[in-house]
Amino acid sequence: MDRIAVVGAGLIGRAWSMVFARAGLEMRLWDKVPGVAESAMAVIRERLADLRAAGLVQEAPDVIAARITPCATLAECVEGAMHVQENGPERLAPKQELFAELDRLCPPDVVLASSTSGIPASEFTGNLAGRARCLVAHPVNPPYLVPLVELVGAPWTDPAVVARTRALMGRVGQVPVTAHKETRGFVLNRLQAALVAEAFRMVRDGVMSVEDVDACVKDGLGLRWAFMGPFETIDMNAPGGVADYAERFGPLLGGITEEQTPYHYDAETVARVTAERRAALDLARIEERSAWRDRRLMALLAHKRGQPG
């Protein structure tokens, strides 16, 4: 049986463990903090029960969880693995140290993938003997509910490693996308950054309230974006497709982008957004609302699975 090693048993590590285990793969889980991998199993079982209740897994939670083995050492975790998914701190030095250790422990044919949200693989793999088998496999949180995975290699990453990782991600039910070169923040974060920055600008400039900006997405753009991307959307927004759209709306949209100066999250606007959000949702209810969000994601995912592509 193919074996996967998940390094780091926090939020993302637990989610990856569920992704691989529910696909039938043997899993090993390790965290540098003693006891964390073992304690993660209770949370994993709870989330698997939620997935079962939503109809997103057919096996019993305990059957899936039995494929995950918490490990006491990193060496034990990666032994016999064909793919390592790293979920360490989002800091360069610890990531460099961890990948150096993984490169030392793992045979040359083992893929070493990082879940980093924004550190390019070229910054933490350049000095490794096995740097050609390293890449970023950046998930969306939580990956057991949001299937997209960005695959981003360094300039020296072997294309066969990217292809192999893409095949694995598809096999376990994720939706892999491949970046042809490194960019700051990768692609998904850049798309998100553009929208979030404009949302803050609209509040900063007194154009719209926080609540109404959110409504523009959840009751407007987001309804289409749940099943169509931006290019497919604009292809259908003009009779002649993308070229017609660009001719009709290019001057307007181009003029808007010229007004969109860099946004640096000024303290006054952040405070204003925070105040509106806390009026709508007390911090004590964040966890409760997050659980609601995850249930809605489960329902949406179940719906999408039942629809033709």
Residue frames relative to the residue before (quaternion, step in Angstrom):
aa qw qx qy qz dx dy dz
M 1.0000 0.0000 0.0000 0.0000 0.00 0.00 0.00
D 0.4943 -0.6451 0.4905 0.3145 3.58 -0.99 0.81
R 0.1770 -0.7929 0.5782 0.0753 3.54 -1.00 0.87
I 0.1737 -0.7675 0.6129 0.0719 3.54 -1.06 0.90
A 0.1899 -0.7566 0.6135 0.1230 3.55 -1.07 0.76
V 0.1140 -0.7657 0.6309 0.0509 3.56 -0.86 1.02
V 0.1523 -0.8050 0.5726 0.0297 3.54 -0.62 1.21
G 0.7304 0.2675 -0.2563 0.5738 3.56 -0.41 1.29
A 0.1008 -0.8447 0.5257 0.0017 3.58 -0.46 1.23
G 0.3361 0.7288 -0.5204 0.2916 3.57 1.04 0.76
L 0.8327 -0.2093 0.1475 0.4909 3.56 -1.25 -0.46
I 0.7289 0.4177 -0.2492 0.4818 3.59 0.77 -1.01
G 0.6354 0.5365 -0.3331 0.4444 3.58 0.96 -0.77
R 0.6407 0.5094 -0.3217 0.4760 3.58 0.99 -0.81
A 0.6640 0.5132 -0.3068 0.4490 3.56 0.95 -0.90
W 0.6362 0.5104 -0.3288 0.4760 3.60 0.97 -0.81
S 0.6160 0.5549 -0.3515 0.4348 3.58 0.97 -0.79
M 0.6597 0.4958 -0.3026 0.4769 3.58 0.99 -0.82
V 0.6176 0.5570 -0.3444 0.4356 3.59 0.99 -0.83
F 0.7320 0.4276 -0.2447 0.4707 3.57 0.77 -1.04
A 0.6786 0.5054 -0.3055 0.4368 3.60 0.89 -0.88
R 0.6687 0.4915 -0.3239 0.4543 3.62 0.92 -0.79
A 0.6397 0.5030 -0.3224 0.4835 3.60 1.26 -0.37
G 0.6176 -0.6011 0.3231 0.3910 3.58 1.29 0.14
L 0.5387 0.6378 -0.4002 0.3779 3.59 1.26 0.10
E 0.4877 -0.6309 0.5178 0.3100 3.54 -1.18 0.65
M 0.1485 -0.8210 0.5513 0.0058 3.55 -0.85 1.04
R 0.0513 -0.7472 0.6583 0.0760 3.51 -1.21 0.64
L 0.1490 -0.8084 0.5694 0.0056 3.55 -0.93 1.01
W 0.0345 0.7995 -0.5968 0.0588 3.56 -0.91 0.99
D 0.0385 -0.7616 0.6453 0.0458 3.54 -1.23 0.58
K 0.5462 -0.6477 0.4198 0.3254 3.56 -1.01 0.77
V 0.6415 0.4749 -0.3241 0.5079 3.60 1.21 -0.40
P 0.4455 -0.7175 0.4589 0.2757 3.62 -0.50 1.10
G 0.8072 0.2902 -0.2283 0.4606 3.55 -1.01 0.89
V 0.5554 0.6345 -0.3995 0.3595 3.61 1.15 -0.43
A 0.6518 0.5137 -0.3259 0.4528 3.60 0.92 -0.85
E 0.6557 0.5076 -0.3109 0.4645 3.57 0.98 -0.84
S 0.6954 0.4667 -0.2846 0.4665 3.60 0.88 -0.90
A 0.5633 0.6101 -0.3868 0.4011 3.60 1.17 -0.45
M 0.5750 0.6319 -0.3803 0.3544 3.58 1.09 -0.60
A 0.6214 0.5404 -0.3545 0.4429 3.61 1.02 -0.69
V 0.6565 0.4944 -0.3045 0.4816 3.59 0.98 -0.85
I 0.6316 0.5399 -0.3284 0.4492 3.57 0.98 -0.84
R 0.6609 0.4999 -0.3133 0.4638 3.58 0.91 -0.86
E 0.6323 0.5273 -0.3363 0.4573 3.60 1.01 -0.75
R 0.6822 0.4802 -0.2917 0.4679 3.59 0.90 -0.90
L 0.6296 0.5213 -0.3375 0.4667 3.59 1.05 -0.69
A 0.6172 0.5324 -0.3394 0.4695 3.58 1.09 -0.69
D 0.6237 0.5264 -0.3318 0.4732 3.59 1.06 -0.74
L 0.6540 0.5084 -0.3100 0.4667 3.58 0.98 -0.86
R 0.6354 0.5209 -0.3263 0.4674 3.58 1.01 -0.80
A 0.6602 0.5123 -0.3073 0.4553 3.58 0.94 -0.87
A 0.6956 0.4565 -0.2641 0.4878 3.58 1.13 -0.68
G 0.5112 -0.6691 0.4071 0.3540 3.59 1.28 -0.04
L 0.4971 0.6875 -0.4036 0.3425 3.59 1.27 0.32
V 0.7399 0.1597 -0.1815 0.6277 3.59 1.30 -0.05
Q 0.3722 -0.7491 0.5107 0.1989 3.54 -1.09 0.73
E 0.6538 0.5107 -0.3169 0.4597 3.58 1.11 -0.61
A 0.5920 -0.5523 0.4453 0.3823 3.54 -1.26 0.41
P 0.6119 -0.5845 0.3832 0.3703 3.61 -1.02 0.72
D 0.6655 0.5108 -0.3162 0.4429 3.59 0.93 -0.83
V 0.6090 0.5463 -0.3517 0.4549 3.60 1.12 -0.63
I 0.6699 0.4800 -0.2907 0.4861 3.57 0.97 -0.90
A 0.6722 0.5122 -0.2998 0.4426 3.58 0.88 -0.96
A 0.6021 0.5851 -0.3584 0.4083 3.60 1.10 -0.62
R 0.6107 0.5491 -0.3539 0.4476 3.61 1.22 -0.32
I 0.6587 0.4897 -0.2955 0.4890 3.60 1.28 -0.24
T 0.0767 -0.8029 0.5911 0.0087 3.57 -0.72 1.10
P 0.3021 -0.7356 0.5736 0.1967 3.62 -0.60 1.05
C 0.1886 -0.8034 0.5606 0.0686 3.55 -0.97 0.89
A 0.4794 -0.6895 0.4759 0.2612 3.55 -1.15 0.69
T 0.7938 0.1835 -0.0938 0.5723 3.59 1.16 -0.57
L 0.6080 -0.5504 0.4272 0.3805 3.54 -1.26 0.45
A 0.6305 0.5454 -0.3366 0.4378 3.58 0.94 -0.82
E 0.6494 0.5031 -0.3118 0.4774 3.59 0.97 -0.84
C 0.6471 0.5483 -0.3205 0.4219 3.57 0.98 -0.86
V 0.7745 0.3795 -0.1981 0.4657 3.59 0.80 -0.99
E 0.4583 0.6959 -0.4532 0.3167 3.60 1.22 -0.21
G 0.8479 0.1361 -0.1255 0.4968 3.58 -0.77 1.04
A 0.4861 0.6776 -0.4345 0.3403 3.60 1.25 0.05
M 0.3030 -0.7331 0.5749 0.2007 3.55 -1.19 0.58
H 0.7669 0.1292 -0.0739 0.6242 3.59 1.33 -0.31
V 0.1312 -0.7682 0.6233 0.0652 3.56 -0.99 0.92
Q 0.1216 -0.7765 0.6163 0.0495 3.58 -0.86 1.04
E 0.1788 -0.8228 0.5371 0.0503 3.56 -0.35 1.32
N 0.0384 -0.8016 0.5959 -0.0293 3.55 -0.99 0.94
G 0.2170 0.8155 -0.5042 0.1835 3.54 0.92 0.95
P 0.7580 -0.3697 0.2672 0.4662 3.58 -1.30 -0.09
E 0.4679 -0.6708 0.5047 0.2764 3.56 -1.18 0.67
R 0.4839 0.6034 -0.4732 0.4216 3.54 0.71 1.17
L 0.5688 -0.6653 0.3678 0.3140 3.53 -0.89 0.99
A 0.6927 0.5072 -0.3074 0.4104 3.60 0.69 -1.03
P 0.6762 0.4672 -0.3197 0.4715 3.66 0.81 -0.84
K 0.6439 0.5185 -0.3322 0.4541 3.58 1.03 -0.73
Q 0.6241 0.5257 -0.3386 0.4685 3.60 1.02 -0.74
E 0.6645 0.5051 -0.2993 0.4623 3.57 0.94 -0.89
L 0.6769 0.4998 -0.2979 0.4508 3.57 0.91 -0.91
F 0.6813 0.4747 -0.3012 0.4688 3.59 0.90 -0.84
A 0.5924 0.5431 -0.3722 0.4643 3.59 1.09 -0.55
E 0.6621 0.4922 -0.2972 0.4806 3.58 1.01 -0.82
L 0.6450 0.5109 -0.3201 0.4696 3.60 0.99 -0.81
D 0.6457 0.5210 -0.3165 0.4598 3.57 0.99 -0.83
R 0.6530 0.5078 -0.3043 0.4724 3.58 1.10 -0.70
L 0.7295 0.4676 -0.2410 0.4371 3.58 0.94 -0.91
C 0.7574 0.4323 -0.2058 0.4440 3.57 0.96 -0.88
P 0.5291 -0.6157 0.4767 0.3371 3.61 -1.04 0.73
P 0.6787 -0.5560 0.3046 0.3707 3.61 -1.14 0.60
D 0.6891 0.4948 -0.2942 0.4402 3.61 1.12 -0.53
V 0.5394 0.6148 -0.4076 0.4062 3.62 1.26 0.05
V 0.3636 -0.7248 0.5447 0.2138 3.59 -0.85 0.99
L 0.1589 -0.7698 0.6133 0.0772 3.56 -0.99 0.92
A 0.0034 0.8227 -0.5639 0.0715 3.58 -0.37 1.28
S 0.2307 -0.7699 0.5825 0.1212 3.55 -1.07 0.80
S 0.3818 -0.7214 0.5377 0.2113 3.55 -1.12 0.77
T 0.2775 0.8106 -0.4881 0.1661 3.59 1.26 0.10
S 0.4194 -0.7247 0.4990 0.2237 3.55 -1.06 0.83
G 0.8630 0.0482 0.0008 0.5029 3.59 1.11 -0.33
I 0.5842 0.5616 -0.3938 0.4338 3.62 1.21 -0.01
P 0.3878 -0.7366 0.4952 0.2484 3.63 -0.52 1.07
A 0.5816 -0.6017 0.4217 0.3492 3.56 -1.08 0.73
S 0.5959 0.5899 -0.3638 0.4058 3.60 1.10 -0.60
E 0.6622 0.5225 -0.3084 0.4397 3.60 1.18 -0.48
F 0.7971 0.2656 -0.1673 0.5158 3.62 1.12 -0.35
T 0.7090 0.4289 -0.2810 0.4842 3.63 1.22 0.17
G 0.4342 0.7630 -0.4233 0.2240 3.60 1.24 -0.25
N 0.7515 0.3969 -0.2150 0.4810 3.60 1.02 -0.72
L 0.5132 0.6667 -0.4087 0.3538 3.59 1.26 0.09
A 0.5274 -0.6172 0.4785 0.3345 3.56 -1.10 0.71
G 0.7691 0.3296 -0.1745 0.5191 3.58 1.05 -0.78
R 0.1927 0.8389 -0.4963 0.1131 3.58 1.08 0.60
A 0.5887 0.6010 -0.3704 0.3936 3.61 1.13 -0.49
R 0.7052 0.4383 -0.2778 0.4830 3.63 1.19 -0.39
C 0.5790 0.5924 -0.3572 0.4316 3.59 1.31 0.26
L 0.1305 0.7728 -0.6140 0.0933 3.57 -1.12 0.73
V 0.4775 -0.6032 0.5402 0.3411 3.53 -1.38 0.03
A 0.0183 -0.7351 0.6773 0.0232 3.56 -1.09 0.84
H 0.0545 -0.8595 0.5073 -0.0300 3.53 0.29 1.37
P 0.2034 -0.7984 0.5557 0.1117 3.62 -0.56 1.12
V 0.4153 -0.6183 0.5823 0.3258 3.50 -1.40 0.02
N 0.4156 -0.7319 0.4887 0.2297 3.57 -0.92 0.92
P 0.6034 -0.3533 -0.7124 0.0598 1.56 -1.46 2.06
P 0.5162 -0.6985 0.3934 0.3015 3.64 -0.76 0.94
Y 0.6127 0.5389 -0.3839 0.4322 3.61 1.11 -0.31
L 0.7209 0.3634 -0.2440 0.5374 3.59 1.31 -0.12
V 0.7474 0.2676 -0.1637 0.5856 3.60 1.08 -0.68
P 0.2807 -0.8624 0.3966 0.1419 3.59 -0.11 1.27
L 0.5160 0.6762 -0.4313 0.3009 3.63 1.11 -0.36
V 0.0134 -0.7642 0.6448 -0.0061 3.56 -1.11 0.83
E 0.2523 -0.7615 0.5809 0.1381 3.57 -0.78 1.05
L 0.1546 -0.7744 0.6089 0.0751 3.57 -0.80 1.03
V 0.0591 0.8043 -0.5807 0.1111 3.55 -0.58 1.21
G 0.1699 -0.8025 0.5669 0.0756 3.53 -0.48 1.18
A 0.5009 -0.5723 0.5375 0.3643 3.53 -1.36 0.19
P 0.6965 -0.4544 0.3192 0.4545 3.62 -1.18 0.18
W 0.7400 0.4048 -0.2225 0.4889 3.60 1.12 -0.60
T 0.4305 0.6998 -0.4766 0.3126 3.62 1.19 0.07
D 0.4746 -0.6716 0.4959 0.2790 3.57 -0.89 0.96
P 0.4766 -0.6784 0.4691 0.3044 3.66 -0.71 0.96
A 0.6041 0.5601 -0.3612 0.4369 3.60 1.09 -0.58
V 0.6142 0.5368 -0.3412 0.4671 3.58 1.14 -0.62
V 0.6335 0.5096 -0.3264 0.4822 3.58 1.01 -0.79
A 0.6641 0.5029 -0.3053 0.4614 3.59 0.90 -0.92
R 0.6528 0.5143 -0.3135 0.4595 3.58 0.96 -0.83
T 0.6664 0.4888 -0.3017 0.4754 3.58 0.98 -0.83
R 0.6195 0.5362 -0.3409 0.4610 3.56 1.02 -0.76
A 0.6532 0.5083 -0.3119 0.4665 3.59 0.96 -0.84
L 0.6453 0.5160 -0.3238 0.4610 3.60 0.97 -0.83
M 0.6705 0.5020 -0.3124 0.4482 3.58 0.86 -0.91
G 0.6442 0.5023 -0.3220 0.4786 3.58 1.01 -0.72
R 0.6297 0.5563 -0.3211 0.4369 3.55 1.03 -0.82
V 0.7490 0.3835 -0.2188 0.4939 3.61 0.98 -0.79
G 0.6606 -0.5736 0.2914 0.3870 3.58 1.22 0.40
Q 0.5147 0.6136 -0.4413 0.4048 3.59 1.23 0.24
V 0.3710 -0.6913 0.5672 0.2506 3.57 -1.32 0.17
P 0.1295 -0.8322 0.5355 0.0629 3.61 -0.07 1.24
V 0.0659 -0.7410 0.6658 0.0577 3.54 -1.20 0.69
T 0.2764 -0.7918 0.5325 0.1144 3.56 -1.02 0.83
A 0.2513 -0.7326 0.6155 0.1461 3.55 -0.91 0.99
H 0.3931 -0.7496 0.4877 0.2138 3.58 -0.86 0.94
K 0.7805 0.0278 -0.0636 0.6213 3.57 1.30 -0.12
E 0.5953 -0.5768 0.4268 0.3616 3.55 -1.28 0.39
T 0.0190 0.7501 -0.6610 0.0034 3.53 -1.16 0.77
R 0.6108 -0.5600 0.4055 0.3859 3.57 -1.14 0.54
G 0.8324 0.1439 -0.1356 0.5177 3.57 -0.68 1.11
F 0.4224 -0.6984 0.4596 0.3501 3.58 1.34 -0.06
V 0.6973 -0.4845 0.3139 0.4249 3.65 -1.10 -0.44
L 0.6713 0.5152 -0.3221 0.4245 3.60 0.76 -0.98
N 0.6721 0.4888 -0.3028 0.4666 3.59 0.91 -0.87
R 0.6302 0.5301 -0.3422 0.4525 3.59 1.05 -0.67
L 0.6365 0.5050 -0.3270 0.4826 3.59 1.02 -0.76
Q 0.6637 0.4986 -0.2979 0.4714 3.56 0.95 -0.89
A 0.6415 0.5460 -0.3256 0.4294 3.58 0.96 -0.88
A 0.6390 0.5339 -0.3288 0.4456 3.57 0.99 -0.83
L 0.6935 0.4736 -0.2780 0.4664 3.58 0.89 -0.92
V 0.6803 0.4902 -0.3018 0.4536 3.60 0.85 -0.95
A 0.6348 0.5266 -0.3360 0.4547 3.59 0.99 -0.79
E 0.6670 0.4870 -0.3084 0.4720 3.60 0.92 -0.82
A 0.6040 0.5490 -0.3529 0.4574 3.58 1.08 -0.69
F 0.6596 0.4905 -0.3031 0.4822 3.60 0.94 -0.86
R 0.6328 0.5337 -0.3403 0.4460 3.61 0.97 -0.79
M 0.6508 0.5269 -0.3249 0.4395 3.58 0.94 -0.85
V 0.6543 0.4747 -0.3037 0.5042 3.59 1.09 -0.70
R 0.6405 0.5425 -0.3236 0.4367 3.59 0.90 -0.93
D 0.7543 0.4028 -0.2061 0.4758 3.57 0.90 -0.96
G 0.5193 -0.6814 0.3929 0.3341 3.59 1.27 0.19
V 0.3758 0.7505 -0.4701 0.2729 3.59 1.20 0.42
M 0.8115 -0.0630 0.1034 0.5717 3.59 0.92 -0.89
S 0.5377 -0.6165 0.4680 0.3343 3.56 -1.22 0.49
V 0.6643 -0.4887 0.3851 0.4142 3.56 -1.31 0.31
E 0.6572 0.5257 -0.3105 0.4418 3.57 0.88 -0.96
D 0.7132 0.4562 -0.2714 0.4578 3.58 0.86 -0.91
V 0.5874 0.5369 -0.3753 0.4753 3.61 1.12 -0.55
D 0.6362 0.5162 -0.3275 0.4706 3.59 0.95 -0.83
A 0.6470 0.5277 -0.3207 0.4473 3.58 0.98 -0.82
C 0.5900 0.5846 -0.3674 0.4184 3.59 1.08 -0.67
V 0.7106 0.4122 -0.2531 0.5110 3.57 1.13 -0.63
K 0.7463 0.4305 -0.2661 0.4322 3.60 0.59 -1.08
D 0.7699 0.2923 -0.1756 0.5394 3.62 1.09 -0.63
G 0.7021 0.4066 -0.2610 0.5231 3.58 1.28 0.18
L 0.8349 0.2038 -0.0983 0.5017 3.54 -0.28 -1.31
G 0.6659 0.5606 -0.3106 0.3820 3.57 0.91 -0.92
L 0.5857 0.5843 -0.3840 0.4101 3.60 1.08 -0.58
R 0.6904 0.4312 -0.2775 0.5103 3.59 0.97 -0.79
W 0.6704 0.5343 -0.3052 0.4147 3.55 0.94 -0.88
A 0.5338 0.6175 -0.4165 0.4004 3.61 1.19 -0.21
F 0.8174 0.1509 -0.0953 0.5477 3.61 1.15 -0.40
M 0.7440 0.2793 -0.2031 0.5720 3.61 1.27 0.10
G 0.3777 -0.7153 0.5395 0.2338 3.57 -1.06 0.74
P 0.7296 -0.4503 0.2759 0.4345 3.62 -1.25 0.13
F 0.6751 0.4895 -0.3184 0.4509 3.61 0.92 -0.76
E 0.6517 0.4869 -0.3235 0.4833 3.59 0.97 -0.78
T 0.6178 0.5537 -0.3431 0.4406 3.59 1.06 -0.73
I 0.7255 0.4190 -0.2698 0.4746 3.60 0.73 -0.98
D 0.5623 0.5965 -0.3895 0.4198 3.59 1.16 -0.49
M 0.7292 0.3949 -0.2162 0.5153 3.58 1.19 -0.61
N 0.6175 0.5821 -0.3359 0.4087 3.59 1.27 -0.10
A 0.7315 0.2353 -0.2116 0.6039 3.57 1.27 0.31
P 0.6020 -0.6115 0.3662 0.3599 3.62 -0.94 0.82
G 0.7610 0.3711 -0.1996 0.4933 3.58 1.03 -0.73
G 0.6144 -0.5956 0.3405 0.3897 3.59 1.19 0.44
V 0.8420 -0.2169 0.1382 0.4742 3.54 -1.28 -0.45
A 0.6685 0.5077 -0.3131 0.4441 3.59 0.84 -0.95
D 0.6519 0.5049 -0.3033 0.4775 3.57 1.00 -0.85
Y 0.6275 0.5401 -0.3259 0.4564 3.58 1.03 -0.85
A 0.6683 0.5069 -0.3009 0.4537 3.56 0.90 -0.97
E 0.6593 0.5050 -0.3113 0.4620 3.58 1.00 -0.78
R 0.6977 0.4819 -0.2689 0.4568 3.57 0.95 -0.90
F 0.8382 0.2378 -0.0650 0.4864 3.55 0.76 -1.11
G 0.4184 0.7415 -0.4454 0.2769 3.58 1.26 -0.15
P 0.6709 0.4965 -0.3239 0.4455 3.64 0.81 -0.88
L 0.6565 0.5034 -0.3104 0.4682 3.59 0.96 -0.85
L 0.7255 0.4384 -0.2578 0.4637 3.58 0.74 -1.06
G 0.6201 0.5360 -0.3422 0.4595 3.57 1.06 -0.68
G 0.6413 0.5203 -0.3176 0.4660 3.57 1.04 -0.76
I 0.6238 0.5337 -0.3342 0.4629 3.57 1.08 -0.73
T 0.6763 0.4965 -0.3112 0.4464 3.59 0.85 -0.91
E 0.6050 0.5542 -0.3621 0.4424 3.60 1.11 -0.53
E 0.6637 0.4922 -0.2973 0.4784 3.58 1.20 -0.49
Q 0.6220 0.5867 -0.3294 0.4006 3.59 1.21 -0.44
T 0.0876 -0.8119 0.5771 -0.0073 3.54 0.14 1.35
P 0.6632 -0.4991 0.3575 0.4281 3.61 -1.18 0.41
Y 0.1951 -0.7788 0.5888 0.0936 3.55 -1.05 0.84
H 0.1510 -0.8363 0.5263 0.0283 3.58 -0.75 1.06
Y 0.5361 -0.6749 0.3966 0.3159 3.60 1.11 0.66
D 0.0113 -0.8346 0.5493 -0.0400 3.54 0.63 1.18
A 0.6253 -0.6074 0.3559 0.3368 3.55 -1.06 0.88
E 0.6444 0.5422 -0.3360 0.4218 3.61 0.96 -0.81
T 0.6967 0.4568 -0.2827 0.4754 3.59 0.87 -0.91
V 0.6163 0.5336 -0.3459 0.4645 3.57 1.00 -0.77
A 0.6502 0.5104 -0.3149 0.4664 3.59 0.98 -0.82
R 0.6466 0.5185 -0.3211 0.4582 3.59 1.01 -0.80
V 0.6601 0.4905 -0.3041 0.4809 3.59 0.94 -0.89
T 0.6352 0.5352 -0.3223 0.4540 3.57 0.98 -0.85
A 0.6610 0.5156 -0.3121 0.4470 3.58 0.90 -0.90
E 0.6660 0.4899 -0.3060 0.4720 3.59 0.96 -0.84
R 0.6668 0.4914 -0.3152 0.4632 3.57 0.96 -0.79
R 0.6686 0.4871 -0.3160 0.4646 3.63 0.95 -0.77
A 0.5988 0.5331 -0.3652 0.4732 3.58 1.15 -0.48
A 0.6957 0.4584 -0.2603 0.4879 3.56 1.12 -0.71
L 0.8060 0.0293 0.0343 0.5902 3.58 1.06 -0.76
D 0.3513 -0.7376 0.5417 0.1975 3.56 -0.59 1.16
L 0.6029 -0.5883 0.3988 0.3624 3.57 -1.06 0.75
A 0.6146 0.5727 -0.3475 0.4166 3.57 1.07 -0.67
R 0.7123 0.4364 -0.2496 0.4898 3.60 1.24 -0.42
I 0.3543 0.7590 -0.4846 0.2519 3.61 1.27 0.13
E 0.6709 0.4997 -0.3044 0.4555 3.58 0.86 -0.94
E 0.6346 0.5308 -0.3160 0.4644 3.56 1.02 -0.84
R 0.6833 0.4767 -0.2800 0.4769 3.58 0.93 -0.93
S 0.6138 0.5422 -0.3450 0.4586 3.58 1.08 -0.67
A 0.6372 0.5130 -0.3230 0.4758 3.57 1.04 -0.76
W 0.6127 0.5311 -0.3325 0.4817 3.58 1.08 -0.74
R 0.6323 0.5334 -0.3260 0.4576 3.59 0.95 -0.91
D 0.6812 0.4931 -0.2998 0.4505 3.58 0.87 -0.93
R 0.6337 0.5146 -0.3385 0.4680 3.60 1.02 -0.69
R 0.6465 0.5020 -0.3215 0.4761 3.58 1.02 -0.76
L 0.6228 0.5259 -0.3352 0.4724 3.59 1.05 -0.72
M 0.6291 0.5281 -0.3334 0.4627 3.58 1.00 -0.79
A 0.6646 0.5014 -0.3040 0.4631 3.56 0.93 -0.89
L 0.6542 0.5059 -0.3094 0.4695 3.57 0.99 -0.84
L 0.6524 0.5121 -0.3131 0.4627 3.57 0.96 -0.87
A 0.6435 0.5118 -0.3213 0.4698 3.58 0.96 -0.83
H 0.6426 0.5183 -0.3194 0.4652 3.59 1.00 -0.81
K 0.6781 0.4997 -0.3005 0.4474 3.59 0.86 -0.96
R 0.6330 0.5385 -0.3336 0.4450 3.58 1.03 -0.73
G 0.7067 0.4663 -0.2624 0.4629 3.56 1.13 -0.60
Q 0.6368 0.5376 -0.3172 0.4525 3.58 1.29 -0.04
P 0.5305 -0.6047 0.4714 0.3614 3.60 -1.13 0.53
G 0.5310 -0.6671 0.4329 0.2926 3.57 -1.06 0.74
